[in-house]
Every structure is written in structure tokens, then in C-alpha cells.
Amino acid sequence: AAEKSKQPRLKQAVSNQLKSASRDRQVQILKSLVVDNATARLIEPASHDQTDTASLAAAQLLIDGKDNSWQDVLHKKEDKQSLRLAEAISSAGNATPVLTRLIDNTDLDSPIRVAFAKGLARTPAGAKRILEIAQAGTLPGEARFTVGSMLRSHKDEAIKSKAIELFPAPKTKSAVPLPPLAELLKRNGDVAKGKEVYKPTGICAKCHQLGTEGKNVGPSLSEIG
């Protein structure tokens, strides 16, 4: 009886600790103790504004847990929290099995499926799944450029060869293929030319936001330069 009387007080103490603790500490507590509504409590640190060690640790606990109710958050339409959660899940370890299941869900917003595609492309098994999806024609169009760039330089020759076939490198106006994305990122940019390509010349604004302009379909371009 004495032990039972202590339980409510212990639960309240843990709850108070979670409210005042840093995100890192919250995740440690949720990992170490059996806490009511642990899955719901993990969603907040996992979907933080910036993917960091705390969000990745929280995402890993969600993936490893038996309660999959966190996946309901992913179904929210045009929702920043759902996209941040998807990005954390995609970057966590051992995510390939869950990403393989979720990427085929066409009820999810395109940016979320794009995040899953990028996560899959980071592992050999996931890369093979991406190639299968692309072959079947069900890979989100917005994912093709980023995923293609990742897989065309893959260390596995079979994956690389298939990626070159399925994701031909974009060509410049002179019909010369663009260098790999990793090489492009090393070059210096031109803000004025970038603005011209973003909206008047190119079609970037149809899928990407730059500040308050454009559509929130693909990743935001607001902080890339």
C-alpha cells in the first residue's frame, strides 16, 4: 500500500522534471524511465526547429518503440511540425525499414515523402528501394534531383549505374551535363543571378520557398546561401 501511495508522487516528480529539463535531458529521461504518454512526449523534441543530437535521439526512440502513433503526425497537411519530424526520422539510424514502408504512402504530403527518399538514399538497402520506386514511376518528382545527385555518385557501382540510367544529370543550356551536386556546392554563388533563375527564368518557385515567395512543396531555399 505504501508503495502504491508513492507512485502518483513519483509520476508527478517525473512530469515536473520533464517540464523544466532541456531537450537533451527530456530524451534521456524518456529513454531511461517508463513514462505515461512517452511517445507523445518524444514528438516535441524530435520535431525541433533544427535537427540536432536531441531530435535525432528522440526520433530513434520513436522508431525503436512499439507505439507507432507518432506516424499520425506525419499526415497533417502543410504542417511544419510534421515535416521536421519526417526530417529527424529520415536522419536517424536504423530508419531504412520504417522509411521503406512510409515512402509508399501517397496520403503523405510530398515534402515528407521527399525527406524519406533522401533518408533512404543514404543507405545501400534504401538506395536500392529508391531505384525500385523510381523504376515503377512512383517516386515524388520533387525528390528526383536531390536523390539522383546522391545516387549518381554512389560507391556501389550497380546502384550508381542504375541511378545514371534513371536520373540523368541535368544539362545546361549548352547541353553539357551539370557537375555532381557535391562539386556544385564548392563553387561561389551569384545572388543576383540566383534570384533571376529562381523566379523569372526558372521554375524553382513552383516548389520551393525563398523567404515569403514560392510554394512550400520541396525544401525551403531561404537559408542555403
ZABA-951005 format. One record per residue (C-alpha): residue number from 1; residue in three letters; x, y, z. Coordinates in pm, 1 decimal. Layout:
# residues N
ATOM dovo midren       xx       yy       zz
ATOM  NUM    ALA        X        Y        Z
...
END
This chain:
# residues 225
ATOM dovo midren       xx       yy       zz
ATOM    1    ALA      0.0      0.0      0.0
ATOM    2    ALA    284.8    233.8     87.3
ATOM    3    GLU    449.3    167.3   -249.8
ATOM    4    LYS    124.8    241.6   -434.7
ATOM    5    SER     85.1    568.0   -246.1
ATOM    6    LYS    428.8    675.4   -367.9
ATOM    7    GLN    352.2    614.0   -737.0
ATOM    8    PRO    142.8    927.5   -800.9
ATOM    9    ARG    409.6   1141.0   -634.1
ATOM   10    LEU    685.3    978.4   -842.8
ATOM   11    LYS    487.9   1033.3  -1162.8
ATOM   12    GLN    434.0   1397.1  -1070.1
ATOM   13    ALA    803.6   1439.0   -992.7
ATOM   14    VAL    898.9   1292.7  -1331.3
ATOM   15    SER    641.1   1512.5  -1503.8
ATOM   16    ASN    778.7   1822.9  -1333.9
ATOM   17    GLN   1131.3   1723.5  -1429.4
ATOM   18    LEU   1032.0   1683.1  -1793.0
ATOM   19    LYS    872.6   2027.4  -1798.2
ATOM   20    SER   1183.8   2203.7  -1670.9
ATOM   21    ALA   1453.8   1990.7  -1836.0
ATOM   22    SER   1644.4   2069.6  -2154.6
ATOM   23    ARG   1551.4   1870.8  -2464.9
ATOM   24    ASP   1858.1   1650.5  -2424.9
ATOM   25    ARG   1763.6   1576.5  -2066.3
ATOM   26    GLN   1399.5   1513.0  -2162.8
ATOM   27    VAL   1509.5   1247.9  -2410.8
ATOM   28    GLN   1739.0   1086.6  -2151.8
ATOM   29    ILE   1453.2   1066.2  -1901.0
ATOM   30    LEU   1213.7    921.6  -2158.4
ATOM   31    LYS   1473.9    666.5  -2258.9
ATOM   32    SER   1551.9    559.2  -1902.7
ATOM   33    LEU   1209.3    557.9  -1735.9
ATOM   34    VAL    863.9    421.6  -1811.4
ATOM   35    VAL    664.6    741.6  -1853.9
ATOM   36    ASP    297.3    789.8  -1938.6
ATOM   37    ASN    243.2    919.8  -2294.0
ATOM   38    ALA    611.9    871.8  -2373.3
ATOM   39    THR    551.9    866.1  -2749.0
ATOM   40    ALA    360.1   1194.0  -2744.2
ATOM   41    ARG    629.2   1348.1  -2524.0
ATOM   42    LEU    904.1   1241.0  -2768.1
ATOM   43    ILE    737.9   1405.0  -3067.3
ATOM   44    GLU    816.4   1757.4  -2947.1
ATOM   45    PRO   1196.0   1716.3  -2909.8
ATOM   46    ALA   1206.7   1506.8  -3228.1
ATOM   47    SER   1036.3   1780.7  -3431.4
ATOM   48    HIS   1250.1   2068.6  -3306.7
ATOM   49    ASP   1322.9   2355.9  -3547.4
ATOM   50    GLN   1674.1   2228.3  -3607.3
ATOM   51    THR   1779.0   1864.9  -3638.5
ATOM   52    ASP   2039.8   1806.9  -3365.8
ATOM   53    THR   2153.7   1532.9  -3125.5
ATOM   54    ALA   1840.2   1564.6  -2912.5
ATOM   55    SER   1598.5   1545.7  -3206.7
ATOM   56    LEU   1787.7   1251.2  -3356.2
ATOM   57    ALA   1788.8   1065.5  -3023.1
ATOM   58    ALA   1415.7   1128.3  -2981.4
ATOM   59    ALA   1349.4   1014.6  -3338.7
ATOM   60    GLN   1548.6    697.4  -3276.4
ATOM   61    LEU   1336.5    616.9  -2969.6
ATOM   62    LEU   1020.8    666.7  -3176.1
ATOM   63    ILE   1150.0    432.0  -3447.1
ATOM   64    ASP   1257.3    166.7  -3195.6
ATOM   65    GLY    937.4    186.6  -2989.1
ATOM   66    LYS    630.9    -33.4  -3026.9
ATOM   67    ASP    388.4    260.0  -3033.0
ATOM   68    ASN    357.0    390.4  -3388.6
ATOM   69    SER    103.1    661.2  -3306.7
ATOM   70    TRP    372.8    923.5  -3386.2
ATOM   71    GLN    313.9    843.8  -3752.5
ATOM   72    ASP    -25.5   1014.7  -3725.4
ATOM   73    VAL    159.1   1347.7  -3703.8
ATOM   74    LEU    302.4   1288.2  -4050.0
ATOM   75    HIS    -45.9   1301.2  -4200.1
ATOM   76    LYS   -101.0   1666.2  -4109.4
ATOM   77    LYS   -119.1   1868.0  -4429.4
ATOM   78    GLU    124.8   2154.0  -4494.4
ATOM   79    ASP    239.5   2132.0  -4133.0
ATOM   80    LYS    588.1   2240.2  -4023.6
ATOM   81    GLN    599.0   2002.2  -3726.7
ATOM   82    SER    520.1   1700.4  -3943.5
ATOM   83    LEU    795.9   1794.7  -4189.8
ATOM   84    ARG   1052.3   1849.8  -3912.3
ATOM   85    LEU    957.3   1514.0  -3760.9
ATOM   86    ALA    996.4   1346.5  -4100.5
ATOM   87    GLU   1340.8   1502.0  -4142.8
ATOM   88    ALA   1453.3   1380.1  -3799.0
ATOM   89    ILE   1318.2   1030.3  -3862.6
ATOM   90    SER   1493.6   1024.7  -4201.1
ATOM   91    SER   1826.9   1118.1  -4041.9
ATOM   92    ALA   1810.5    871.6  -3752.0
ATOM   93    GLY   1993.8    540.1  -3751.0
ATOM   94    ASN   1821.0    214.9  -3847.6
ATOM   95    ALA   1547.5    414.3  -4020.3
ATOM   96    THR   1552.1    224.0  -4350.3
ATOM   97    PRO   1275.2    -28.8  -4265.5
ATOM   98    VAL   1026.8    235.9  -4149.7
ATOM   99    LEU   1117.0    473.0  -4434.1
ATOM  100    THR   1066.6    189.8  -4682.7
ATOM  101    ARG    711.4    145.4  -4556.0
ATOM  102    LEU    623.3    512.6  -4527.5
ATOM  103    ILE    756.8    641.6  -4859.4
ATOM  104    ASP    491.6    442.6  -5048.3
ATOM  105    ASN    212.9    619.8  -4859.0
ATOM  106    THR     70.4    862.7  -5113.9
ATOM  107    ASP   -154.5   1018.4  -4847.6
ATOM  108    LEU    152.2   1193.4  -4704.2
ATOM  109    ASP    248.4   1539.2  -4827.3
ATOM  110    SER    511.1   1543.5  -5099.8
ATOM  111    PRO    779.7   1722.2  -4887.4
ATOM  112    ILE    753.6   1444.4  -4628.4
ATOM  113    ARG    798.6   1171.7  -4888.7
ATOM  114    VAL   1092.1   1368.3  -5031.1
ATOM  115    ALA   1254.3   1370.8  -4684.2
ATOM  116    PHE   1203.1    993.7  -4665.1
ATOM  117    ALA   1356.2    949.2  -5011.0
ATOM  118    LYS   1667.1   1141.4  -4905.1
ATOM  119    GLY   1691.6    930.4  -4590.4
ATOM  120    LEU   1665.9    608.7  -4789.0
ATOM  121    ALA   1929.2    722.3  -5036.6
ATOM  122    ARG   2186.6    732.9  -4754.8
ATOM  123    THR   2195.9    353.6  -4710.7
ATOM  124    PRO   2261.8     76.5  -4967.1
ATOM  125    ALA   1932.4   -102.6  -4893.3
ATOM  126    GLY   1743.2    225.6  -4904.4
ATOM  127    ALA   1912.4    329.2  -5228.0
ATOM  128    LYS   1800.6      5.8  -5392.1
ATOM  129    ARG   1445.5     72.9  -5275.3
ATOM  130    ILE   1460.9    423.3  -5424.5
ATOM  131    LEU   1567.8    276.3  -5756.9
ATOM  132    GLU   1274.8     33.6  -5746.2
ATOM  133    ILE   1030.8    316.2  -5674.7
ATOM  134    ALA   1179.7    530.1  -5949.9
ATOM  135    GLN   1159.6    237.1  -6193.0
ATOM  136    ALA    792.3    196.0  -6104.5
ATOM  137    GLY    731.8    567.0  -6159.7
ATOM  138    THR    604.7    637.9  -5806.7
ATOM  139    LEU    895.9    842.1  -5671.5
ATOM  140    PRO    782.6   1201.0  -5595.6
ATOM  141    GLY    901.8   1423.6  -5878.3
ATOM  142    GLU   1040.9   1677.8  -5630.9
ATOM  143    ALA   1282.8   1413.7  -5498.4
ATOM  144    ARG   1440.0   1325.3  -5831.1
ATOM  145    PHE   1705.2   1598.8  -5845.0
ATOM  146    THR   1842.1   1554.3  -5491.9
ATOM  147    VAL   1815.2   1176.1  -5483.9
ATOM  148    GLY   1957.5   1147.9  -5833.4
ATOM  149    SER   2258.5   1358.7  -5736.1
ATOM  150    MET   2319.1   1138.9  -5432.1
ATOM  151    LEU   2290.1    807.8  -5615.4
ATOM  152    ARG   2482.7    901.1  -5931.5
ATOM  153    SER   2792.7    929.0  -5713.5
ATOM  154    HIS   2718.9    617.8  -5504.9
ATOM  155    LYS   3017.0    396.4  -5418.8
ATOM  156    ASP   2822.2     84.3  -5520.9
ATOM  157    GLU   2877.6     59.0  -5896.5
ATOM  158    ALA   2549.7   -124.5  -5959.9
ATOM  159    ILE   2349.7    144.7  -5777.5
ATOM  160    LYS   2550.0    420.0  -5946.9
ATOM  161    SER   2495.7    271.9  -6293.1
ATOM  162    LYS   2121.0    231.3  -6243.4
ATOM  163    ALA   2094.6    582.0  -6099.0
ATOM  164    ILE   2266.1    730.2  -6404.1
ATOM  165    GLU   2009.8    549.8  -6618.5
ATOM  166    LEU   1705.9    654.9  -6411.3
ATOM  167    PHE   1824.5   1000.8  -6306.8
ATOM  168    PRO   2022.0   1153.7  -6596.0
ATOM  169    ALA   2223.7   1454.1  -6484.2
ATOM  170    PRO   2052.2   1786.6  -6569.2
ATOM  171    LYS   2206.8   1969.6  -6862.1
ATOM  172    THR   2296.6   2333.0  -6903.2
ATOM  173    LYS   2165.3   2548.5  -7186.7
ATOM  174    SER   2463.2   2432.2  -7391.4
ATOM  175    ALA   2351.0   2068.0  -7337.9
ATOM  176    VAL   2653.9   1995.3  -7117.9
ATOM  177    PRO   2557.2   1784.8  -6810.6
ATOM  178    LEU   2585.6   1966.8  -6479.1
ATOM  179    PRO   2863.3   1855.8  -6240.4
ATOM  180    PRO   2763.8   1644.1  -5936.6
ATOM  181    LEU   2587.4   1834.8  -5657.0
ATOM  182    ALA   2886.9   1792.4  -5423.8
ATOM  183    GLU   3103.9   1976.6  -5677.6
ATOM  184    LEU   2847.4   2249.8  -5736.9
ATOM  185    LEU   2829.5   2321.9  -5363.1
ATOM  186    LYS   3203.3   2404.0  -5360.3
ATOM  187    ARG   3158.1   2688.0  -5609.5
ATOM  188    ASN   3086.4   3052.9  -5531.3
ATOM  189    GLY   2733.2   3171.2  -5599.7
ATOM  190    ASP   2593.4   3488.4  -5752.7
ATOM  191    VAL   2293.5   3623.0  -5560.4
ATOM  192    ALA   2161.6   3837.8  -5843.5
ATOM  193    LYS   2176.5   3554.4  -6096.2
ATOM  194    GLY   2025.2   3317.9  -5841.6
ATOM  195    LYS   1724.0   3545.1  -5795.6
ATOM  196    GLU   1678.8   3564.4  -6172.1
ATOM  197    VAL   1688.0   3185.0  -6207.6
ATOM  198    TYR   1461.5   3131.1  -5905.2
ATOM  199    LYS   1156.8   3310.6  -6039.0
ATOM  200    PRO   1163.9   3485.4  -6378.2
ATOM  201    THR   1381.5   3236.1  -6567.6
ATOM  202    GLY   1345.9   2901.4  -6391.7
ATOM  203    ILE   1060.7   2713.0  -6225.3
ATOM  204    CYS   1211.8   2689.0  -5874.7
ATOM  205    ALA    931.4   2898.3  -5720.4
ATOM  206    LYS    673.4   2637.5  -5816.8
ATOM  207    CYS    807.9   2401.4  -5549.0
ATOM  208    HIS   1048.8   2593.0  -5321.7
ATOM  209    GLN   1006.8   2891.0  -5092.2
ATOM  210    LEU   1260.5   3171.9  -5081.6
ATOM  211    GLY   1162.0   3394.5  -4793.2
ATOM  212    THR    791.1   3460.0  -4842.8
ATOM  213    GLU    791.7   3378.4  -5214.4
ATOM  214    GLY    724.2   3043.1  -5378.0
ATOM  215    LYS    533.8   2730.9  -5275.0
ATOM  216    ASN    608.4   2505.7  -4978.8
ATOM  217    VAL    636.2   2175.8  -5169.8
ATOM  218    GLY   1008.3   2098.5  -5174.6
ATOM  219    PRO   1274.1   2207.5  -4920.7
ATOM  220    SER   1299.5   2578.2  -4841.7
ATOM  221    LEU   1580.3   2767.1  -5016.1
ATOM  222    SER   1573.2   3058.2  -4768.8
ATOM  223    GLU   1889.8   2967.4  -4580.4
ATOM  224    ILE   2107.5   2790.2  -4836.0
ATOM  225    GLY   2322.7   3087.1  -4931.4
END
